[in-house]
């Protein structure tokens, strides 16, 4: 599997290119301010982008969607519960003193369908708490639960997503982590929206926010 990550200021949010090494089909995950670097990676690796997949709709995760849609003309996917946030992207940007392009309409809302990317498939898990429509994108070989988890801002290395933004809820977030992410397996690699990669096992046993929640 091809996995490439880019992040730039001001948010230093991770955007991803995930592709199939055989067919060269690929998806963009959360194109934000680093979208030009993501698109350069696509060109360098001669990939064919087939979908734009969003883990959620906070402004730092969607600022590059318009440019990506123009470049590739492929469907934009989002969880329907985050549509109000997505449609509020320009206003979200102004809260940070930023000018944000209006993102294009969402083409598809996640359901139970698998999304194919060459020899791989994406399984979508709803993980609300950071925001209502947060999802985890689990990617691996077709027919088996994948080892790579793209979790947006639900879980970080040694931390968890914020719950003080509109639509956030701490108890909901912790249930998403404990009841949706952790059962996927300790060996699963976690690619968060900010910061370095980690694993489910590492966060289950060492994450101070998880340990504190369990101790209540």
C-alpha positions in Angstrom: 0.0 0.0 0.0 1.2 3.5 -0.8 0.8 5.9 2.1 2.1 9.5 1.8 1.5 12.2 4.4 1.9 16.0 4.1 1.3 18.8 6.7 1.8 22.6 6.5 1.0 25.6 8.7 -0.9 27.1 10.2 -2.7 24.0 11.5 -0.1 21.4 10.6 -2.9 19.0 9.9 -2.0 15.7 8.3 -3.4 15.1 4.8 -2.9 11.7 3.1 -2.6 10.0 -0.3 -3.4 6.3 0.0 -3.0 4.2 -3.1 -2.7 0.8 -4.6 0.8 0.0 -5.9 -0.5 -2.3 -8.6 -3.3 -0.3 -10.2 -2.1 3.1 -9.1 -5.6 4.0 -8.0 -5.6 6.3 -4.9 -7.7 8.4 -2.5 -7.0 11.7 -0.9 -7.9 11.9 2.8 -8.6 15.2 4.4 -7.0 17.6 1.8 -6.4 20.8 3.7 -3.8 23.6 3.4 -1.3 21.0 2.3 -3.4 20.1 -0.8 -0.7 21.4 -3.3 1.8 19.0 -1.8 -0.7 16.1 -1.9 -1.4 16.8 -5.6 2.3 17.0 -6.3 2.7 13.6 -4.7 -0.1 12.2 -6.9 1.7 13.5 -10.0 5.1 12.3 -8.9 3.8 8.8 -8.2 1.6 8.8 -11.3 -1.5 7.9 -9.3 -5.2 8.2 -10.4 -7.3 9.7 -7.6 -10.7 8.1 -7.5 -12.2 9.5 -4.3 -11.8 12.4 -1.8 -12.5 11.0 1.7 -13.1 13.3 4.7 -12.8 12.1 8.3 -14.8 15.1 9.4 -15.5 18.7 8.4 -13.6 21.0 10.7 -12.0 23.8 8.7 -8.4 22.5 8.8 -9.5 19.2 7.2 -11.5 20.8 4.3 -9.6 23.9 3.1 -8.1 22.0 0.1 -11.3 20.1 -1.0 -12.2 22.7 -3.6 -8.7 22.6 -5.3 -8.7 18.7 -5.1 -12.2 18.5 -6.7 -11.1 20.9 -9.5 -8.0 18.9 -10.1 -9.5 15.4 -10.1 -13.2 15.7 -10.6 -14.0 12.7 -8.2 -16.6 12.2 -5.5 -16.3 13.9 -2.2 -17.4 11.7 0.7 -18.5 12.9 4.2 -20.6 11.6 7.1 -24.0 13.3 6.8 -23.9 14.4 10.5 -21.0 16.8 9.6 -22.8 18.4 6.7 -23.6 21.6 8.7 -20.0 22.0 9.7 -18.9 21.4 6.1 -21.3 24.0 4.7 -20.0 26.5 7.4 -16.4 26.1 6.3 -16.0 29.7 5.2 -17.4 31.0 8.4 -15.1 28.6 10.4 -12.2 30.1 8.6 -13.1 33.6 9.5 -13.1 32.6 13.2 -9.3 32.0 12.7 -8.8 35.1 10.6 -8.5 33.0 7.4 -10.1 33.2 4.0 -11.4 29.8 3.0 -12.7 28.8 -0.4 -16.2 27.5 -0.3 -16.0 23.7 -0.6 -17.8 21.9 -3.4 -21.0 20.0 -2.6 -20.7 16.6 -1.0 -21.2 13.9 -3.6 -21.7 10.9 -1.3 -22.5 10.3 2.3 -20.9 7.3 4.0 -23.0 4.3 4.7 -22.1 0.6 5.2 -20.7 0.4 1.7 -17.1 -0.5 1.1 -15.0 1.9 -1.0 -12.6 0.2 -3.4 -9.1 1.5 -4.1 -7.5 -0.9 -6.5 -6.7 -4.0 -4.6 -7.7 -2.4 -1.3 -10.9 -1.4 0.4 -12.0 1.3 2.8 -14.3 0.4 5.7 -16.0 3.3 7.4 -16.6 3.4 11.2 -18.6 6.2 12.7 -16.6 7.8 15.6 -18.5 10.8 16.9 -17.4 12.9 19.9 -14.9 15.3 18.4 -17.7 16.3 16.1 -21.0 14.6 15.2 -19.9 13.1 11.9 -16.3 12.0 12.7 -15.3 8.7 11.1 -12.4 6.3 11.1 -11.3 5.0 7.7 -9.9 1.5 7.9 -8.0 0.5 4.8 -6.5 -2.8 3.9 -6.6 -5.6 1.3 -10.0 -6.4 -0.1 -11.9 -8.9 1.9 -10.1 -8.5 5.3 -10.2 -5.8 8.0 -7.4 -3.5 7.1 -4.4 -2.6 9.4 -4.3 1.1 8.6 -6.7 3.4 10.5 -7.1 7.1 9.5 -8.9 8.5 12.5 -9.1 12.2 11.9 -9.0 14.0 15.3 -10.6 11.3 17.3 -7.4 9.8 18.8 -3.8 11.1 18.8 -0.4 9.7 20.0 -0.8 10.3 23.7 -3.9 12.5 23.5 -7.5 12.6 22.2 -9.5 15.0 20.1 -10.9 18.3 21.5 -14.5 18.2 22.7 -15.0 22.0 23.4 -15.8 22.8 19.8 -19.5 22.9 18.5 -20.8 19.4 18.3 -18.1 17.9 20.6 -18.9 15.7 23.5 -16.4 14.1 25.8 -18.4 11.0 26.8 -19.3 10.3 23.2 -15.7 10.6 22.1 -14.4 8.2 24.8 -17.1 5.7 23.9 -16.0 6.0 20.2 -12.4 5.3 21.2 -13.2 2.5 23.6 -16.0 0.8 21.8 -15.2 1.4 18.1 -11.4 2.0 17.7 -9.9 -0.3 20.4 -11.8 -3.4 19.3 -10.2 -3.1 15.9 -7.0 -4.6 17.3 -3.9 -3.6 19.1 -1.7 -4.0 16.1 -3.7 -1.5 14.0 -1.6 1.5 12.9 -3.3 4.8 13.8 -2.8 7.7 11.4 -4.1 10.8 13.2 -5.1 14.2 11.9 -2.2 15.8 13.7 1.1 14.5 15.0 2.9 11.2 14.5 1.5 7.8 13.9 0.8 5.4 16.7 -0.9 2.1 17.3 -4.1 1.0 19.0 -2.2 -1.1 21.5 0.1 1.8 22.5 -2.8 4.2 23.1 -4.9 1.6 24.9 -2.2 0.9 27.4 -0.4 4.3 27.7 -2.6 7.1 26.6 -3.1 9.2 29.8 -6.6 10.4 28.8 -7.7 6.8 28.2 -6.2 5.7 31.5 -7.8 8.6 33.4 -11.2 7.8 31.8 -10.9 4.1 32.8 -10.0 5.1 36.4 -13.2 7.1 37.0 
